[in-house]
């Protein structure tokens, strides 16, 4: 059994609990303020420079990385095969981990009043606005809301989804 440790220097270390020795070490380019989120044999690291890195847990090597162009201080949440990333600026980025692999679908919802955007994140996704709209309607809001009500729902449900998914992951 190992423990994954992140540091503000941007390192991620796997430590064998029984032996107390380092198994592997991975260095990011920016500080990391949140823990590694694991699913299957992969770990996801969020750096404050906006880089989301997927690593192989068995050897600590980078599989893929993308920059979401906004600082990330909070933990990534994964629930129901969706990855939720909340940025310092209030954007919610959702990536579908099932749909064709790690680069299948992602979008950003700006959380500023009156400013709802669904946009592509260059270098991460294919042009799949139909999938993004489906995910917005299915996971974040009801289809019959007016735009003012939709904004409120998006803001509050984005926060609720993160907390619910974290709680379910811990069960």
DRENPA-3360 file (N, C-alpha, C; in nm, 2 decimals, always signed):
BEGIN
1 = XXXXXXXX = +0.08/-0.12/+0.00/+0.00/+0.00/+0.00/+0.09/+0.12/+0.00 ~ +0.05/+0.22/-0.08/+0.13/+0.35/-0.08/+0.04/+0.47/-0.06 ~ +0.10/+0.58/-0.02/+0.03/+0.70/+0.00/+0.09/+0.80/-0.10 ~ +0.00/+0.88/-0.17/+0.04/+0.98/-0.26/+0.05/+1.12/-0.19 ~ +0.16/+1.18/-0.20/+0.18/+1.31/-0.13/+0.21/+1.42/-0.23 ~ +0.14/+1.53/-0.22/+0.17/+1.65/-0.31/+0.24/+1.76/-0.22 ~ +0.32/+1.84/-0.29/+0.38/+1.95/-0.22/+0.36/+2.08/-0.29 ~ +0.38/+2.19/-0.22/+0.37/+2.32/-0.28/+0.48/+2.35/-0.38;
9 = XXXXXXXX = +0.59/+2.27/-0.38/+0.69/+2.28/-0.47/+0.66/+2.21/-0.60 ~ +0.54/+2.15/-0.61/+0.49/+2.09/-0.73/+0.53/+1.94/-0.75 ~ +0.58/+1.88/-0.64/+0.61/+1.74/-0.65/+0.50/+1.65/-0.61 ~ +0.50/+1.53/-0.66/+0.41/+1.42/-0.62/+0.49/+1.30/-0.59 ~ +0.47/+1.25/-0.47/+0.56/+1.13/-0.43/+0.47/+1.02/-0.39 ~ +0.50/+0.90/-0.43/+0.44/+0.78/-0.38/+0.53/+0.71/-0.28 ~ +0.47/+0.69/-0.16/+0.55/+0.64/-0.05/+0.49/+0.51/+0.00 ~ +0.57/+0.41/+0.01/+0.53/+0.28/+0.06/+0.51/+0.29/+0.21;
17 = XXXXXXXX = +0.39/+0.27/+0.25/+0.35/+0.29/+0.39/+0.42/+0.18/+0.48 ~ +0.43/+0.06/+0.44/+0.49/-0.04/+0.52/+0.64/-0.03/+0.54 ~ +0.71/+0.01/+0.43/+0.85/+0.02/+0.43/+0.90/+0.16/+0.46 ~ +0.82/+0.26/+0.43/+0.86/+0.40/+0.45/+0.96/+0.45/+0.34 ~ +0.95/+0.39/+0.23/+1.04/+0.44/+0.12/+0.97/+0.49/+0.00 ~ +1.04/+0.58/-0.07/+0.98/+0.64/-0.19/+0.97/+0.53/-0.30 ~ +0.85/+0.52/-0.37/+0.83/+0.43/-0.48/+0.86/+0.50/-0.61 ~ +0.81/+0.62/-0.62/+0.84/+0.71/-0.74/+0.82/+0.85/-0.70;
25 = XXXXXXXX = +0.87/+0.94/-0.79/+0.86/+1.09/-0.77/+0.83/+1.15/-0.90 ~ +0.73/+1.24/-0.90/+0.70/+1.31/-1.03/+0.70/+1.46/-1.00 ~ +0.76/+1.54/-1.08/+0.77/+1.69/-1.06/+0.69/+1.76/-1.17 ~ +0.60/+1.85/-1.12/+0.52/+1.93/-1.21/+0.59/+2.07/-1.23 ~ +0.55/+2.15/-1.31/+0.61/+2.28/-1.34/+0.56/+2.39/-1.24 ~ +0.46/+2.36/-1.16/+0.40/+2.46/-1.08/+0.35/+2.40/-0.94 ~ +0.33/+2.48/-0.84/+0.29/+2.43/-0.71/+0.16/+2.35/-0.72 ~ +0.14/+2.25/-0.64/+0.02/+2.17/-0.63/-0.04/+2.19/-0.49;
33 = XXXXXXXX = -0.16/+2.23/-0.48/-0.22/+2.26/-0.35/-0.33/+2.16/-0.32 ~ -0.35/+2.06/-0.40/-0.46/+1.96/-0.38/-0.40/+1.82/-0.39 ~ -0.48/+1.72/-0.34/-0.43/+1.58/-0.35/-0.45/+1.53/-0.49 ~ -0.37/+1.42/-0.52/-0.39/+1.35/-0.64/-0.52/+1.28/-0.63 ~ -0.60/+1.28/-0.74/-0.73/+1.21/-0.75/-0.70/+1.08/-0.83 ~ -0.74/+0.97/-0.78/-0.71/+0.84/-0.85/-0.84/+0.77/-0.90 ~ -0.82/+0.71/-1.02/-0.93/+0.63/-1.07/-0.86/+0.52/-1.15 ~ -0.89/+0.39/-1.13/-0.83/+0.28/-1.19/-0.67/+0.29/-1.16;
41 = XXXXXXXX = -0.59/+0.29/-1.27/-0.45/+0.29/-1.25/-0.39/+0.43/-1.29 ~ -0.48/+0.53/-1.29/-0.43/+0.67/-1.32/-0.45/+0.76/-1.21 ~ -0.37/+0.87/-1.20/-0.39/+0.98/-1.11/-0.40/+1.11/-1.18 ~ -0.48/+1.20/-1.13/-0.49/+1.33/-1.19/-0.44/+1.44/-1.09 ~ -0.35/+1.52/-1.14/-0.29/+1.63/-1.06/-0.33/+1.76/-1.12 ~ -0.38/+1.85/-1.03/-0.41/+1.99/-1.07/-0.31/+2.08/-1.02 ~ -0.24/+2.16/-1.10/-0.14/+2.25/-1.06/-0.20/+2.40/-1.07 ~ -0.14/+2.49/-0.99/-0.19/+2.62/-0.99/-0.17/+2.70/-1.12;
49 = XXXXXXXX = -0.09/+2.65/-1.21/-0.08/+2.72/-1.34/-0.19/+2.67/-1.43 ~ -0.28/+2.59/-1.39/-0.39/+2.54/-1.47/-0.37/+2.41/-1.54 ~ -0.25/+2.35/-1.52/-0.22/+2.22/-1.59/-0.28/+2.11/-1.51 ~ -0.36/+2.02/-1.59/-0.41/+1.90/-1.54/-0.33/+1.79/-1.60 ~ -0.26/+1.71/-1.51/-0.17/+1.60/-1.56/-0.23/+1.47/-1.52 ~ -0.23/+1.38/-1.62/-0.27/+1.24/-1.59/-0.15/+1.16/-1.58 ~ -0.13/+1.08/-1.47/-0.01/+1.00/-1.46/-0.04/+0.86/-1.44 ~ +0.05/+0.77/-1.47/+0.03/+0.62/-1.44/+0.07/+0.60/-1.30;
57 = XXXXXXXX = -0.01/+0.55/-1.22/+0.02/+0.53/-1.08/+0.12/+0.42/-1.05 ~ +0.14/+0.33/-1.13/+0.23/+0.22/-1.11/+0.38/+0.27/-1.12 ~ +0.40/+0.37/-1.20/+0.54/+0.42/-1.22/+0.56/+0.57/-1.21 ~ +0.45/+0.64/-1.19/+0.46/+0.79/-1.17/+0.50/+0.86/-1.30 ~ +0.47/+0.81/-1.41/+0.51/+0.88/-1.54/+0.39/+0.95/-1.60 ~ +0.41/+1.06/-1.66/+0.30/+1.14/-1.73/+0.25/+1.06/-1.85 ~ +0.11/+1.06/-1.85/+0.04/+1.00/-1.96/+0.00/+1.11/-2.06 ~ -0.06/+1.22/-2.00/-0.10/+1.33/-2.08/-0.12/+1.45/-1.99;
65 = XXXXXXXX = -0.11/+1.57/-2.05/-0.13/+1.69/-1.97/-0.20/+1.80/-2.06 ~ -0.28/+1.88/-2.00/-0.34/+1.99/-2.07/-0.35/+2.11/-1.98 ~ -0.35/+2.23/-2.03/-0.37/+2.35/-1.95/-0.50/+2.41/-1.98 ~ -0.58/+2.43/-1.87/-0.71/+2.48/-1.88/-0.72/+2.64/-1.88 ~ -0.60/+2.70/-1.88/-0.58/+2.84/-1.89/-0.64/+2.92/-1.77 ~ -0.66/+2.86/-1.66/-0.70/+2.93/-1.54/-0.64/+2.86/-1.42 ~ -0.60/+2.93/-1.32/-0.54/+2.87/-1.20/-0.63/+2.77/-1.13 ~ -0.58/+2.66/-1.09/-0.66/+2.55/-1.02/-0.59/+2.53/-0.88;
73 = XXXXXXXX = -0.67/+2.56/-0.78/-0.62/+2.53/-0.64/-0.70/+2.42/-0.57 ~ -0.82/+2.39/-0.62/-0.90/+2.29/-0.56/-0.88/+2.15/-0.62 ~ -0.93/+2.06/-0.54/-0.92/+1.92/-0.59/-1.01/+1.89/-0.71 ~ -0.96/+1.80/-0.79/-1.04/+1.75/-0.90/-1.14/+1.65/-0.84 ~ -1.26/+1.65/-0.89/-1.36/+1.55/-0.84/-1.40/+1.46/-0.96 ~ -1.41/+1.33/-0.94/-1.46/+1.24/-1.04/-1.58/+1.16/-0.99 ~ -1.69/+1.17/-1.06/-1.81/+1.10/-1.03/-1.88/+1.06/-1.15 ~ -1.93/+0.94/-1.16/-2.01/+0.89/-1.27/-1.94/+0.91/-1.40;
81 = XXXXXXXX = -1.81/+0.88/-1.40/-1.72/+0.89/-1.52/-1.71/+1.03/-1.58 ~ -1.74/+1.13/-1.49/-1.71/+1.27/-1.53/-1.61/+1.33/-1.44 ~ -1.52/+1.41/-1.49/-1.42/+1.48/-1.41/-1.46/+1.62/-1.40 ~ -1.47/+1.67/-1.27/-1.51/+1.81/-1.25/-1.39/+1.89/-1.20 ~ -1.36/+2.00/-1.26/-1.25/+2.09/-1.23/-1.30/+2.23/-1.20 ~ -1.28/+2.28/-1.09/-1.33/+2.42/-1.06/-1.20/+2.50/-1.05 ~ -1.20/+2.62/-1.13/-1.08/+2.70/-1.13/-1.10/+2.82/-1.03 ~ -0.99/+2.89/-1.00/-0.99/+3.00/-0.91/-1.09/+3.11/-0.96;
89 = XXXXXXXX = -1.10/+3.12/-1.09/-1.19/+3.22/-1.15/-1.34/+3.18/-1.15 ~ -1.37/+3.07/-1.10/-1.51/+3.02/-1.09/-1.56/+2.94/-1.20 ~ -1.47/+2.91/-1.30/-1.52/+2.82/-1.41/-1.53/+2.68/-1.36 ~ -1.63/+2.61/-1.42/-1.64/+2.47/-1.40/-1.61/+2.40/-1.53 ~ -1.51/+2.31/-1.53/-1.48/+2.23/-1.64/-1.51/+2.09/-1.62 ~ -1.58/+2.03/-1.71/-1.63/+1.89/-1.70/-1.58/+1.81/-1.82 ~ -1.51/+1.70/-1.79/-1.46/+1.62/-1.89/-1.52/+1.48/-1.88 ~ -1.57/+1.43/-1.99/-1.63/+1.29/-1.99/-1.51/+1.19/-2.01;
97 = XXXXXXXX = -1.49/+1.11/-1.91/-1.38/+1.02/-1.91/-1.41/+0.89/-1.99 ~ -1.54/+0.87/-2.02/-1.58/+0.75/-2.09/-1.58/+0.76/-2.24 ~ -1.61/+0.88/-2.29/-1.64/+0.90/-2.43/-1.51/+0.90/-2.51 ~ -1.46/+0.79/-2.55/-1.35/+0.78/-2.64/-1.21/+0.81/-2.57 ~ -1.21/+0.81/-2.44/-1.08/+0.83/-2.37/-1.07/+0.96/-2.30 ~ -0.94/+0.99/-2.26/-0.92/+1.11/-2.18/-0.94/+1.24/-2.25 ~ -0.96/+1.25/-2.38/-0.97/+1.37/-2.45/-1.11/+1.39/-2.51 ~ -1.21/+1.32/-2.46/-1.34/+1.31/-2.53/-1.42/+1.44/-2.53;
105 = XXXXXXXX = -1.45/+1.49/-2.42/-1.54/+1.60/-2.41/-1.51/+1.69/-2.29 ~ -1.51/+1.82/-2.31/-1.49/+1.91/-2.20/-1.55/+2.04/-2.23 ~ -1.59/+2.12/-2.13/-1.64/+2.25/-2.16/-1.63/+2.33/-2.04 ~ -1.64/+2.46/-2.05/-1.62/+2.56/-1.94/-1.75/+2.64/-1.93 ~ -1.79/+2.65/-1.81/-1.90/+2.74/-1.77/-1.85/+2.85/-1.69 ~ -1.86/+2.98/-1.74/-1.81/+3.09/-1.66/-1.91/+3.12/-1.56 ~ -1.87/+3.14/-1.43/-1.96/+3.16/-1.32/-1.98/+3.31/-1.29 ~ -1.95/+3.40/-1.38/-1.97/+3.54/-1.36/-2.12/+3.57/-1.39;
113 = XXXXXXXX = -2.18/+3.66/-1.31/-2.32/+3.70/-1.34/-2.35/+3.74/-1.48 ~ -2.45/+3.68/-1.54/-2.49/+3.71/-1.68/-2.40/+3.66/-1.79 ~ -2.30/+3.58/-1.75/-2.20/+3.54/-1.85/-2.19/+3.38/-1.85 ~ -2.28/+3.32/-1.92/-2.27/+3.17/-1.93/-2.21/+3.14/-2.07 ~ -2.09/+3.07/-2.06/-2.02/+3.04/-2.18/-2.00/+2.89/-2.18 ~ -2.02/+2.83/-2.30/-1.98/+2.69/-2.32/-1.87/+2.70/-2.43 ~ -1.75/+2.67/-2.39/-1.64/+2.69/-2.49/-1.55/+2.57/-2.49 ~ -1.48/+2.55/-2.60/-1.38/+2.44/-2.61/-1.25/+2.48/-2.55;
121 = XXXXXXXX = -1.18/+2.38/-2.50/-1.05/+2.40/-2.44/-0.95/+2.35/-2.54 ~ -0.88/+2.44/-2.61/-0.78/+2.40/-2.71/-0.68/+2.29/-2.66 ~ -0.66/+2.19/-2.74/-0.56/+2.09/-2.71/-0.62/+1.98/-2.63 ~ -0.75/+1.99/-2.58/-0.80/+1.88/-2.50/-0.91/+1.81/-2.56 ~ -1.00/+1.88/-2.64/-1.12/+1.81/-2.68/-1.14/+1.82/-2.83 ~ -1.22/+1.74/-2.88/-1.27/+1.75/-3.01/-1.38/+1.85/-3.02 ~ -1.42/+1.89/-3.13/-1.54/+1.99/-3.14/-1.66/+1.91/-3.13 ~ -1.72/+1.91/-3.00/-1.83/+1.83/-2.97/-1.93/+1.91/-2.89;
129 = XXXXXXXX = -1.98/+2.02/-2.94/-2.07/+2.10/-2.87/-2.20/+2.03/-2.84 ~ -2.24/+1.94/-2.92/-2.37/+1.87/-2.89/-2.36/+1.79/-2.77 ~ -2.24/+1.72/-2.74/-2.22/+1.65/-2.62/-2.21/+1.74/-2.50 ~ -2.14/+1.85/-2.52/-2.13/+1.95/-2.41/-2.27/+2.00/-2.37 ~ -2.35/+2.03/-2.46/-2.48/+2.08/-2.43/-2.57/+1.98/-2.36 ~ -2.55/+1.85/-2.40/-2.62/+1.74/-2.34/-2.58/+1.73/-2.19 ~ -2.45/+1.74/-2.17/-2.40/+1.72/-2.03/-2.44/+1.84/-1.95 ~ -2.45/+1.96/-2.00/-2.50/+2.08/-1.92/-2.64/+2.05/-1.88;
137 = XXXXXXXX = -2.72/+2.01/-1.97/-2.86/+1.99/-1.94/-2.88/+1.87/-1.85 ~ -2.81/+1.77/-1.86/-2.83/+1.65/-1.78/-2.78/+1.66/-1.64 ~ -2.66/+1.72/-1.63/-2.59/+1.72/-1.50/-2.60/+1.86/-1.42 ~ -2.62/+1.97/-1.49/-2.61/+2.09/-1.42/-2.74/+2.17/-1.40 ~ -2.84/+2.15/-1.49/-2.96/+2.23/-1.48/-3.08/+2.16/-1.54 ~ -3.19/+2.22/-1.53/-3.31/+2.17/-1.59/-3.33/+2.25/-1.73 ~ -3.38/+2.18/-1.83/-3.40/+2.23/-1.96/-3.50/+2.35/-1.97 ~ -3.60/+2.35/-1.87/-3.70/+2.45/-1.88/-3.67/+2.58/-1.81;
145 = XXXXXXXX = -3.55/+2.60/-1.76/-3.52/+2.72/-1.68/-3.50/+2.84/-1.78 ~ -3.54/+2.96/-1.74/-3.51/+3.08/-1.81/-3.36/+3.11/-1.79 ~ -3.30/+3.20/-1.86/-3.16/+3.23/-1.85/-3.12/+3.28/-1.71 ~ -3.20/+3.36/-1.65/-3.16/+3.41/-1.52/-3.16/+3.30/-1.41 ~ -3.27/+3.22/-1.42/-3.27/+3.10/-1.33/-3.16/+3.00/-1.36 ~ -3.13/+2.99/-1.49/-3.03/+2.90/-1.53/-2.89/+2.94/-1.47 ~ -2.86/+3.07/-1.47/-2.74/+3.11/-1.42/-2.72/+3.08/-1.27 ~ -2.83/+3.10/-1.19/-2.83/+3.07/-1.05/-2.81/+2.92/-1.03;
153 = XXXXXXXX = -2.88/+2.84/-1.11/-2.87/+2.69/-1.10/-2.73/+2.65/-1.13 ~ -2.67/+2.70/-1.24/-2.54/+2.66/-1.28/-2.44/+2.69/-1.17 ~ -2.45/+2.81/-1.11/-2.35/+2.85/-1.00/-2.36/+2.76/-0.88 ~ -2.48/+2.74/-0.83/-2.50/+2.66/-0.71/-2.49/+2.51/-0.73 ~ -2.54/+2.46/-0.85/-2.53/+2.32/-0.87/-2.38/+2.28/-0.90 ~ -2.31/+2.37/-0.96/-2.16/+2.33/-0.98/-2.10/+2.31/-0.85 ~ -2.13/+2.39/-0.75/-2.07/+2.37/-0.61/-2.12/+2.24/-0.55 ~ -2.26/+2.22/-0.56/-2.32/+2.10/-0.50/-2.26/+1.97/-0.57;
161 = XXXXXXXX = -2.25/+1.97/-0.70/-2.20/+1.85/-0.77/-2.06/+1.81/-0.71 ~ -1.97/+1.91/-0.69/-1.84/+1.88/-0.64/-1.85/+1.82/-0.51 ~ -1.93/+1.87/-0.42/-1.94/+1.82/-0.28/-2.00/+1.68/-0.28 ~ -2.11/+1.66/-0.36/-2.17/+1.53/-0.37/-2.08/+1.42/-0.42 ~ -2.00/+1.46/-0.52/-1.91/+1.36/-0.58/-1.80/+1.33/-0.49 ~ -1.75/+1.42/-0.42/-1.64/+1.39/-0.32/-1.70/+1.30/-0.21 ~ -1.82/+1.33/-0.16/-1.88/+1.24/-0.06/-1.90/+1.10/-0.11 ~ -1.94/+1.09/-0.23/-1.96/+0.95/-0.29/-1.83/+0.88/-0.31;
169 = XXX = -1.73/+0.95/-0.35/-1.60/+0.89/-0.37/-1.54/+0.83/-0.23 ~ -1.57/+0.90/-0.12/-1.52/+0.86/+0.01/-1.59/+0.74/+0.07 ~ -1.71/+0.71/+0.01/-1.79/+0.59/+0.07/-1.73/+0.46/+0.03;
% end
